[in-house]
């Protein structure tokens, strides 16, 4: 099971990889988050132990295929929830984003997919970002919902 902090790290590493970084260093992530390099390295090594990242000593880290599929599932769930909050409940976008961030890890993928269908299977979230296709996502194991 991932912690919210580990999920946040994975999303940052995914974002940096999408921007063209083949390997992401602990220093880059630390600077992005405002933490020490040692703290970032420790969290990233935990993610190596969970098979979400690969470590290339003195070079950096990269998402594993398992890590990439999981982070895409988290992003998909986040964007589905965010869209639901804005579309159905008229919650301001930034508040909807904060709520989705709190729920994305624990929300059942089955329920997220039902919501996705109920809100019209949108291609993008309210920020205009693409919702990752289901076939690119890993199923997040959850005991809730």
N, C-alpha and C positions, 0 to 999 in steps of 0.2 A: 504494500500500500504506500502510495506517495503522500508526503506531507504537503501542505499548501506552499511552503517555501520551496520544496523540490520541484513542484509543478511550475512555480514562477521561474525558476532557473531554466527548466526545460523550454519554456516558452521564449525566454530571452535568447537561449542558444539557437533555437529554431529560427527566430527572427534574424539573428546575425548570419546564420547559414543561408537564409533566403536572400540576404543582402550581398552574398557572394563570398563569405568567409568559409573556407574549406575546413579550417580548424579554428576553434575558439579558445582563447587563453583565459585562465582564471583572472588575470589582471583586467581583461576587457569586461568580464562579467562583474568583477568587483567595482570597477569604475562606474558601470551602468547602474548598479544597485546602491552605491555609496557604502560598501562594506570593505573590509580588508581583503587582500589577496589570499591570505591564509584561510579566512572564513569561506570565501568563494571556492577555494581549492578543496576544502573539507567536504562541502556540500556536493561538489562535482564528483569527488571520489565516492561518496555514498551512492550517487547515481550510476557510477561505474559498477559498483557492487550489485545494484538492482538491474543491471544490464540495459540501462537506458542510454548510457554514454560509453564511448571507447576513449581510452586515454593513450595518448602518444607522448611519452615522457619528453619534457623540454620543448615540446611543440604545441600541444594543446589537446582539446577534446572535440569529439564529433558525436552526433546522435547516432545510435545504432538504428537499424530498421525498426526494431521494437519500440525504441524511444520516439522515433519520428511518427509512427502510427499512433502511439499514445498521445503525443502532443497534438496531433491533428484531431484526435477525438476530443481532447479538452477544448481546443479552439472551436470545434464544431458545436459542442454542447454550450459553450459560453455564448457563441453568436446566436444560437437558437433561443436560449433563455433571454438574452438581451433583446432580441427581436420581439419575443412574446411580451416582455415587460413594456416595451414602447408601443407596440401595435395594439395590444389588447387592453392595457391598463393606463396608457398615456403617461407613463413614468418618464421623467426627463432622462435623456440619453446617458449622461454621466452617472446618474444614480442607478440606472438600469445596468450599466457596465459594472459598477461596484457590486451590485447584488449578484450578477451572473458570476463574477469572480469568486464570490464566497460559496456559490452553489455548484460550480462546474465539476468539482472533484467528487462530490457525494451524490450527484443527481444520476438516477438510473438512465443508462443509454436507451432502454426501451421506452421510458417515459419521454425522453428528449425526442426520440423519433416520432412518437405520437403527437407531440407538440408541433414538431416540424411539419407534419402533414396537416394538422389543424390550422396552422397559420399560413397555409398555401405553398409550402415547400419553396421558400424564397431562395434565391441564388446568393443574395448579399445580406449582411446585417445593416442596422441603421447607420453605422459608420461608413458604409459603402464597401466593406471588406467582403471578399468571397467566403462563403460557408464551405469548408472542405467537403468534398463528396464522401458519402458514407463508405464507399469501397476503399478509400485511402486511410480509413480510421480503424484503430484497435478498439475492442470493447473494453471499457473501463469496468473493473470489478467493483461492485458496490453493494452494500448491505441495506441501503436505504431506498425508499420510493420503489 
